[in-house]
Amino acid sequence: MSDLMQARTVMAKKLNVMVRKIEGVTAFVLTGNDEYTPDEIYFVVAAADASAVSKVFADLDFLIRQFLRPIDIQKNESDGKAVTNYVFDNGLKAQVIVCGETNLPSFNWWVPYMDKNGAAMSCYPPAARKTSDPTTERPAYDNDFDDAPVSVSSPAKPVRETVQETDSEQPEKEMWNYFYGKVNVAKHAISGGSVIYACETIGELRTLLIKLICEANGITEDYLHSIDLLPENHRAALMKTYPSKPENGPMISALAAELSIFEELMKRASR
């Protein structure tokens, strides 16, 4: 798998976790028109209540800016849709469309990650539905997917492959769910002025990171007493998770530092 295809996979996983933590989101779909452009990826995020589109967009845009770190952002609104194009330093260009359930944009293929009310199922044709991202490096095959290699998600063996992938990724998904859930709690506490609650939540995340760092270095107990015995780079990274002041900016920076450490730990664990 190329770096771009890996980046697509990782982004879809992260956004899938993010949108589930945002109140009001009822559908999340990976979409596209061309199956041979790995550097371009499209997502549709829908809310049952069209009036919630602005809030959903604001929450999701915050998470993307803070934790995915795009290098360029262009947003426009039309026909009740908030369309944002993000560019990342790995070459990936992501378009995220936030809209109401009755206003989904048209695409040639779609992969449903969440469809609570069946809006995507009603909008997009069943024949265009894919079980996974169909994007490839180049159009190497002219025949149907039935004639393509198994790596292109051939329908010949879908059940066994899907179960194996789900089983292997479940612990990671649970950890991401927990971590993003806590990050979202802290973010809303900060924006709502609940400074002490936010600081305590940031502290909970830091305690978890200390445990994960220690275990990654072979330490399985007495984490708080052991963390200062580990290499300086670990301690230096953790020091950035302490807000310099109980104010919005410093607390947001601390959250971003915590997620950066978490991402690196999860990346190393998956190698």
C-alpha positions, 0 to 999 in steps of 0.5 A, spaced: 500 500 500 502 506 497 503 512 502 497 516 499 493 509 500 495 509 507 493 516 508 486 515 506 485 509 510 487 512 516 483 519 515 477 515 514 478 511 520 479 518 524 474 521 521 469 515 523 471 516 530 470 524 530 463 524 527 460 519 532 462 524 537 459 530 534 452 531 537 447 531 531 450 527 526 446 521 523 450 519 517 457 519 515 459 516 508 465 516 504 464 517 496 467 519 490 466 519 482 473 517 480 476 510 483 483 512 480 485 518 484 488 516 491 490 523 492 483 526 493 478 523 498 471 525 499 466 525 505 459 527 506 457 528 513 449 529 514 445 531 520 437 530 521 436 537 523 438 541 517 439 547 522 444 543 526 449 543 519 453 550 522 454 547 529 456 540 526 461 543 521 464 547 527 465 541 531 468 537 526 472 543 523 475 544 530 477 537 530 480 536 523 484 543 524 487 541 531 488 533 530 489 532 523 493 539 522 491 541 514 496 546 511 491 549 507 483 550 508 478 553 503 471 553 505 464 555 501 457 554 503 451 553 497 445 550 497 445 549 505 451 545 504 458 547 508 463 544 503 470 545 506 477 542 502 483 541 506 490 539 504 495 535 508 502 535 507 502 528 505 499 530 499 492 528 500 486 533 499 480 531 502 473 534 501 468 534 507 461 536 505 456 537 511 449 538 510 442 535 512 439 528 511 435 531 505 440 534 501 446 529 500 450 531 494 450 526 488 456 521 487 458 515 483 460 510 488 459 510 496 461 507 502 457 508 508 460 508 515 454 511 519 447 511 516 442 511 522 436 514 519 437 510 512 438 517 509 444 515 505 441 508 503 435 512 500 439 517 496 444 513 493 443 507 488 444 500 491 448 498 485 453 504 487 454 502 494 461 499 496 463 495 502 470 498 502 474 504 499 474 502 491 480 507 490 486 504 486 493 507 484 491 506 477 486 503 472 489 496 472 483 492 470 477 493 465 473 488 468 468 487 474 471 487 481 469 479 480 475 478 476 480 483 480 485 480 485 482 479 492 486 485 495 481 490 491 475 487 495 473 481 491 466 479 493 468 472 492 470 472 500 467 478 503 465 475 510 471 472 512 476 478 510 471 483 513 470 479 520 478 478 520 479 486 519 474 487 524 477 483 529 484 485 529 482 493 529 477 492 534 481 494 540 484 500 536 477 502 535 475 502 542 481 506 544 480 511 539 473 512 541 475 513 548 480 518 547 476 522 542 470 522 547 474 525 552 477 530 547 471 532 545 468 532 553 474 537 554 473 541 548 466 542 550 468 544 557 473 549 555 468 552 550 463 552 555 467 556 561 468 549 565 475 550 566 476 546 572 472 540 569 476 541 562 483 541 566 481 534 570 479 531 563 486 533 560 489 530 566 485 523 565 488 523 558 495 525 561 494 519 566 492 514 560 498 517 556 503 515 562 500 508 562 501 507 555 508 510 554 510 506 560 507 499 557 510 501 551 517 501 554 516 494 558 513 497 564 507 494 567 506 497 574 507 503 578 507 508 572 507 515 575 513 513 579 516 510 573 515 515 568 521 520 570 526 514 569 524 514 561 528 517 556 527 525 556 523 525 549 517 522 553 518 527 559 518 533 554 512 531 550 508 530 556 510 536 559 507 540 553 500 536 556 500 541 562 496 547 560 500 554 562 494 557 564 487 555 565 485 559 559 482 557 552 488 557 548 493 553 553 488 548 554 487 547 547 494 546 546 495 541 551 489 537 548 493 537 541 499 535 545 496 529 548 493 527 541 499 528 538 502 523 543 497 518 543 497 518 535 504 516 535 503 511 540 498 508 536 502 508 530 508 504 533 503 499 536 500 497 529 507 496 526 
